Amino acid sequence: MKLIKNRKFTYTKEKIKLEHLGANYFSIKFLAVDNSNIYADMIVPKGNIRGVIIEFPEYEMQNKDYLTLSRYSILGYAVVSVHVRGQAGNSENKQPGSIYFPYVEIFNDKPYYKFVYQDALDIVQIVKKEFSNIELLLFGVGQGAAISVVCAAFNKDIKNLFIADIALCDFKTIYKENEDEDYYLAIRKFSKNYPEKEDYLLKQLAEIDILNYVVSVESKVYYCFSQLDVKTPKNCQEKFLALLKNKEVISYRKLEYKEIFQHPFDDFILKKLSERN
């Protein structure tokens, strides 16, 4: 499946009846490449707009509520929060699934995440139509970080990525070094059940591996690196960081993965945004 930067499609924007002194709320909906309904929430400041932030959630995590997302409007930033298909949000996923979801399929050779990546590229296109000639920034943790990288690889005008503990990264190492556990356990299950299909497995994983996209990223990347209880092995994350051209790494040595994103990295992002002219 080939990703398309400027796919032709239509979308709708519906205003949500939520009273807020400083921002308006909207729901975005469009038909994906496979006719799945994809949704996103959008908050737009009523005054001058300094930029737009697109948020991609962590795997199977609920999107942030409108109240939480509105924190960006205090600084003059609009925000678009994407509901990733078939996960905790409202978006559909019409692709067949199996017990090896979301990494490899036995029903077809089109990896689930290629459809997720295409949805994300479509969202970027919508945002550019809604906000022309304005600064565009991306935010994501884990899965969300990986999706952000794909968007930046295809859109050189994305200024910054604020990402953390990237997922979907260096599958070959994860598989070969037996790190396919917890978040990556479905990979191990597939290899146990289909030992004769190792080449097929690695080929599908290579299609969605972020290492194949990061080399095309020109955006400035602010990367939060937790040192405890990480999902993607640290050596895989380090390989990713080595390929980034322009980066600032924020390392949290003594905070677990989940604790970082309750406050510290969010605070860092808001501080960086507040320092802009």
Kinemage of the C-alpha trace (Angstrom):
@kinemage 1
@onewidth
@group {chain A} dominant
@subgroup {mainchain}
@vectorlist {calphas} color= white
{ca met a 1} P 0.000 0.000 0.000
{ca lys a 2} L 1.520 3.298 -1.104
{ca leu a 3} L 0.990 6.360 1.065
{ca ile a 4} L -0.467 9.404 -0.710
{ca lys a 5} L 0.409 12.884 0.512
{ca asn a 6} L -2.435 14.739 -1.220
{ca arg a 7} L -5.247 12.225 -1.562
{ca lys a 8} L -8.552 13.489 -2.974
{ca phe a 9} L -11.392 13.225 -0.450
{ca thr a 10} L -14.068 15.323 1.272
{ca tyr a 11} L -14.574 16.099 4.934
{ca thr a 12} L -17.118 17.778 7.182
{ca lys a 13} L -16.662 20.199 10.076
{ca glu a 14} L -19.408 20.496 12.682
{ca lys a 15} L -19.425 23.114 15.423
{ca ile a 16} L -19.919 21.676 18.909
{ca lys a 17} L -22.211 23.512 21.324
{ca leu a 18} L -19.740 24.143 24.107
{ca glu a 19} L -19.538 27.618 25.581
{ca his a 20} L -15.964 28.804 26.009
{ca leu a 21} L -14.898 32.421 26.353
{ca gly a 22} L -11.703 31.979 24.357
{ca ala a 23} L -12.251 29.158 21.840
{ca asn a 24} L -14.662 27.381 19.501
{ca tyr a 25} L -15.014 23.592 19.351
{ca phe a 26} L -15.498 21.466 16.233
{ca ser a 27} L -15.755 17.828 15.187
{ca ile a 28} L -14.009 16.755 11.974
{ca lys a 29} L -15.119 13.698 9.997
{ca phe a 30} L -13.892 12.211 6.702
{ca leu a 31} L -13.922 8.978 4.733
{ca ala a 32} L -10.587 7.187 4.774
{ca val a 33} L -9.037 5.403 1.814
{ca asp a 34} L -10.969 2.223 2.771
{ca asn a 35} L -14.210 4.148 3.536
{ca ser a 36} L -13.754 3.968 7.299
{ca asn a 37} L -15.142 7.022 9.105
{ca ile a 38} L -12.286 8.914 10.756
{ca tyr a 39} L -12.879 11.571 13.410
{ca ala a 40} L -10.873 14.364 15.000
{ca asp a 41} L -11.614 17.060 17.584
{ca met a 42} L -10.614 20.632 16.845
{ca ile a 43} L -10.350 23.644 19.154
{ca val a 44} L -9.764 27.073 17.623
{ca pro a 45} L -8.929 30.220 19.650
{ca lys a 46} L -11.273 33.142 19.025
{ca gly a 47} L -8.406 35.609 18.766
{ca asn a 48} L -5.195 35.517 16.758
{ca ile a 49} L -3.944 32.003 16.002
{ca arg a 50} L -0.200 31.508 16.444
{ca gly a 51} L -0.103 27.957 15.122
{ca val a 52} L -1.839 24.585 14.998
{ca ile a 53} L -0.904 21.498 17.011
{ca ile a 54} L -1.985 18.046 15.861
{ca glu a 55} L -2.091 15.434 18.631
{ca phe a 56} L -1.936 11.683 17.979
{ca pro a 57} L -2.794 9.517 21.024
{ca glu a 58} L -0.866 6.617 22.491
{ca tyr a 59} L -1.966 3.088 21.547
{ca glu a 60} L -5.501 2.308 22.772
{ca met a 61} L -5.573 5.502 24.830
{ca gln a 62} L -8.644 7.722 24.859
{ca asn a 63} L -8.206 11.119 23.232
{ca lys a 64} L -7.779 14.012 25.618
{ca asp a 65} L -11.043 15.736 26.473
{ca tyr a 66} L -11.915 19.190 25.121
{ca leu a 67} L -11.125 20.842 28.451
{ca thr a 68} L -7.597 19.391 28.545
{ca leu a 69} L -6.953 20.236 24.900
{ca ser a 70} L -8.052 23.840 25.434
{ca arg a 71} L -4.858 24.516 27.394
{ca tyr a 72} L -3.181 25.313 24.071
{ca ser a 73} L -5.712 28.051 23.306
{ca ile a 74} L -4.403 30.012 26.294
{ca leu a 75} L -1.217 30.491 24.277
{ca gly a 76} L -3.045 31.165 21.017
{ca tyr a 77} L -2.675 27.701 19.460
{ca ala a 78} L -5.410 25.723 17.767
{ca val a 79} L -5.322 21.969 18.356
{ca val a 80} L -6.556 18.978 16.385
{ca ser a 81} L -6.807 15.688 18.290
{ca val a 82} L -7.075 12.620 16.055
{ca his a 83} L -9.124 9.523 16.890
{ca val a 84} L -6.944 6.664 15.623
{ca arg a 85} L -8.968 4.097 13.717
{ca gly a 86} L -10.350 1.140 15.615
{ca gln a 87} L -8.888 2.132 18.973
{ca ala a 88} L -10.263 4.038 21.985
{ca gly a 89} L -11.737 6.944 20.015
{ca asn a 90} L -14.695 7.149 17.621
{ca ser a 91} L -12.965 6.284 14.341
{ca glu a 92} L -13.857 3.092 12.482
{ca asn a 93} L -11.490 0.459 11.141
{ca lys a 94} L -12.942 -1.554 8.258
{ca gln a 95} L -9.783 -3.605 7.835
{ca pro a 96} L -9.976 -7.268 8.890
{ca gly a 97} L -8.160 -8.022 12.118
{ca ser a 98} L -6.686 -11.031 13.843
{ca ile a 99} L -5.048 -11.947 17.144
{ca tyr a 100} L -1.823 -10.487 15.731
{ca phe a 101} L -3.289 -6.981 15.569
{ca pro a 102} L -1.925 -4.367 15.071
{ca tyr a 103} L 1.398 -5.488 13.585
{ca val a 104} L 0.862 -8.281 11.108
{ca glu a 105} L -2.157 -9.768 9.357
{ca ile a 106} L -2.978 -13.197 8.007
{ca phe a 107} L -6.000 -12.050 5.973
{ca asn a 108} L -4.143 -9.667 3.665
{ca asp a 109} L -0.724 -8.104 3.141
{ca lys a 110} L -1.805 -4.547 3.977
{ca pro a 111} L -0.550 -3.669 7.477
{ca tyr a 112} L -3.024 -1.880 9.730
{ca tyr a 113} L -0.599 0.943 10.455
{ca lys a 114} L -0.278 1.843 6.764
{ca phe a 115} L -3.957 2.833 6.940
{ca val a 116} L -3.293 4.743 10.176
{ca tyr a 117} L -0.428 6.596 8.489
{ca gln a 118} L -2.627 7.473 5.516
{ca asp a 119} L -5.353 8.761 7.859
{ca ala a 120} L -2.749 10.997 9.501
{ca leu a 121} L -1.581 12.393 6.166
{ca asp a 122} L -5.216 13.147 5.358
{ca ile a 123} L -5.601 14.991 8.666
{ca val a 124} L -2.558 17.136 7.890
{ca gln a 125} L -4.110 17.983 4.539
{ca ile a 126} L -7.379 19.012 6.233
{ca val a 127} L -5.511 21.200 8.716
{ca lys a 128} L -3.652 22.947 5.913
{ca lys a 129} L -6.973 23.722 4.200
{ca glu a 130} L -8.491 25.055 7.411
{ca phe a 131} L -5.406 27.083 8.401
{ca ser a 132} L -3.367 28.273 5.438
{ca asn a 133} L 0.176 29.605 5.851
{ca ile a 134} L 0.377 28.963 9.584
{ca glu a 135} L 2.892 27.174 11.779
{ca leu a 136} L 2.158 23.462 12.140
{ca leu a 137} L 3.412 21.343 15.052
{ca leu a 138} L 2.837 17.697 15.982
{ca phe a 139} L 2.632 15.975 19.356
{ca gly a 140} L 2.570 12.264 20.182
{ca val a 141} L 3.684 9.591 22.625
{ca gly a 142} L 4.569 6.006 21.639
{ca gln a 143} L 2.279 5.207 18.722
{ca gly a 144} L 1.491 8.924 18.434
{ca ala a 145} L 5.184 9.725 18.100
{ca ala a 146} L 5.543 7.232 15.254
{ca ile a 147} L 2.558 8.695 13.390
{ca ser a 148} L 4.001 12.194 13.842
{ca val a 149} L 7.279 11.096 12.245
{ca val a 150} L 5.486 9.751 9.173
{ca cys a 151} L 3.602 13.038 8.760
{ca ala a 152} L 6.827 15.040 9.030
{ca ala a 153} L 8.556 12.767 6.511
{ca phe a 154} L 5.913 13.661 3.911
{ca asn a 155} L 5.409 17.322 4.903
{ca lys a 156} L 8.637 19.283 5.049
{ca asp a 157} L 6.816 22.421 6.203
{ca ile a 158} L 5.957 20.942 9.622
{ca lys a 159} L 8.067 23.052 11.959
{ca asn a 160} L 8.339 20.989 15.151
{ca leu a 161} L 7.619 17.578 16.587
{ca phe a 162} L 7.117 17.132 20.321
{ca ile a 163} L 7.360 13.378 20.715
{ca ala a 164} L 8.271 10.803 23.337
{ca asp a 165} L 9.298 7.141 23.662
{ca ile a 166} L 8.600 6.293 20.047
{ca ala a 167} L 6.905 3.007 19.146
{ca leu a 168} L 6.948 0.990 15.884
{ca cys a 169} L 10.691 1.492 15.776
{ca asp a 170} L 13.429 -0.975 14.747
{ca phe a 171} L 11.251 -4.088 14.584
{ca lys a 172} L 14.137 -6.209 13.353
{ca thr a 173} L 16.078 -5.644 16.577
{ca ile a 174} L 12.970 -6.112 18.719
{ca tyr a 175} L 12.313 -9.453 17.017
{ca lys a 176} L 15.881 -10.757 16.861
{ca glu a 177} L 16.720 -9.819 20.468
{ca asn a 178} L 13.484 -11.292 21.872
{ca glu a 179} L 12.157 -7.934 23.001
{ca asp a 180} L 8.774 -8.730 21.430
{ca glu a 181} L 6.839 -8.721 24.678
{ca asp a 182} L 4.116 -6.609 26.307
{ca tyr a 183} L 3.270 -3.973 23.668
{ca tyr a 184} L 4.944 -6.088 20.958
{ca leu a 185} L 3.740 -9.509 22.119
{ca ala a 186} L 1.559 -10.109 19.039
{ca ile a 187} L 4.756 -10.363 16.977
{ca arg a 188} L 6.022 -13.220 19.126
{ca lys a 189} L 2.656 -14.978 18.912
{ca phe a 190} L 2.748 -14.835 15.117
{ca ser a 191} L 6.279 -16.209 14.927
{ca lys a 192} L 5.340 -19.082 17.253
{ca asn a 193} L 2.262 -20.013 15.241
{ca tyr a 194} L 3.832 -19.488 11.826
{ca pro a 195} L 7.580 -20.197 12.154
{ca glu a 196} L 7.794 -20.832 8.422
{ca lys a 197} L 6.567 -17.282 7.689
{ca glu a 198} L 9.404 -15.318 9.283
{ca asp a 199} L 10.257 -13.551 6.017
{ca tyr a 200} L 6.613 -12.533 5.581
{ca leu a 201} L 6.519 -11.250 9.166
{ca leu a 202} L 9.666 -9.143 8.810
{ca lys a 203} L 8.506 -7.760 5.464
{ca gln a 204} L 5.200 -6.531 6.931
{ca leu a 205} L 6.977 -5.035 9.934
{ca ala a 206} L 9.478 -3.260 7.692
{ca glu a 207} L 6.607 -1.494 5.905
{ca ile a 208} L 5.567 0.279 9.090
{ca asp a 209} L 8.991 0.662 10.729
{ca ile a 210} L 9.661 4.292 11.610
{ca leu a 211} L 13.358 3.902 10.826
{ca asn a 212} L 12.356 3.907 7.159
{ca tyr a 213} L 10.692 7.317 7.535
{ca val a 214} L 12.878 9.235 9.985
{ca val a 215} L 15.633 9.853 7.414
{ca ser a 216} L 13.235 12.156 5.542
{ca val a 217} L 12.307 14.282 8.577
{ca glu a 218} L 13.629 17.861 8.492
{ca ser a 219} L 11.563 19.288 11.359
{ca lys a 220} L 13.113 20.272 14.675
{ca val a 221} L 12.317 17.396 17.035
{ca tyr a 222} L 11.973 17.733 20.797
{ca tyr a 223} L 12.264 14.184 22.091
{ca cys a 224} L 11.367 13.080 25.605
{ca phe a 225} L 13.333 9.999 26.614
{ca ser a 226} L 12.205 8.183 29.767
{ca gln a 227} L 14.712 5.742 31.204
{ca leu a 228} L 12.406 3.489 33.249
{ca asp a 229} L 9.591 1.130 32.253
{ca val a 230} L 9.837 1.914 28.532
{ca lys a 231} L 7.841 0.051 25.878
{ca thr a 232} L 10.301 0.321 22.988
{ca pro a 233} L 13.823 -0.853 23.967
{ca lys a 234} L 16.228 1.998 24.631
{ca asn a 235} L 18.741 0.810 22.021
{ca cys a 236} L 15.993 0.972 19.381
{ca gln a 237} L 15.089 4.507 20.448
{ca glu a 238} L 18.760 5.487 20.341
{ca lys a 239} L 19.012 4.208 16.770
{ca phe a 240} L 16.052 6.419 15.886
{ca leu a 241} L 17.623 9.455 17.567
{ca ala a 242} L 20.884 8.931 15.704
{ca leu a 243} L 19.022 9.354 12.407
{ca leu a 244} L 17.363 12.656 13.338
{ca lys a 245} L 18.989 15.686 11.727
{ca asn a 246} L 17.750 18.348 14.151
{ca lys a 247} L 16.829 17.349 17.698
{ca glu a 248} L 16.789 18.264 21.356
{ca val a 249} L 16.575 15.323 23.767
{ca ile a 250} L 14.927 15.767 27.151
{ca ser a 251} L 15.942 12.825 29.312
{ca tyr a 252} L 14.093 11.803 32.469
{ca arg a 253} L 16.290 9.272 34.259
{ca lys a 254} L 14.246 8.602 37.366
{ca leu a 255} L 10.683 8.876 36.115
{ca glu a 256} L 8.736 5.901 34.797
{ca tyr a 257} L 7.264 6.014 31.336
{ca lys a 258} L 3.688 6.724 32.454
{ca glu a 259} L 4.608 9.353 35.040
{ca ile a 260} L 6.363 11.571 32.526
{ca phe a 261} L 3.274 12.256 30.486
{ca gln a 262} L 1.062 13.137 33.422
{ca his a 263} L 2.864 16.466 33.812
{ca pro a 264} L 6.591 16.927 33.058
{ca phe a 265} L 6.627 16.634 29.251
{ca asp a 266} L 3.351 18.568 28.891
{ca asp a 267} L 4.861 21.320 31.021
{ca phe a 268} L 7.959 21.329 28.801
{ca ile a 269} L 5.808 21.716 25.671
{ca leu a 270} L 3.803 24.599 27.115
{ca lys a 271} L 7.009 26.319 28.222
{ca lys a 272} L 8.507 26.009 24.725
{ca leu a 273} L 5.346 27.365 23.131
{ca ser a 274} L 5.207 30.303 25.543
{ca glu a 275} L 8.783 31.279 24.621
{ca arg a 276} L 7.923 31.790 20.948
{ca asn a 277} L 7.527 35.280 19.598
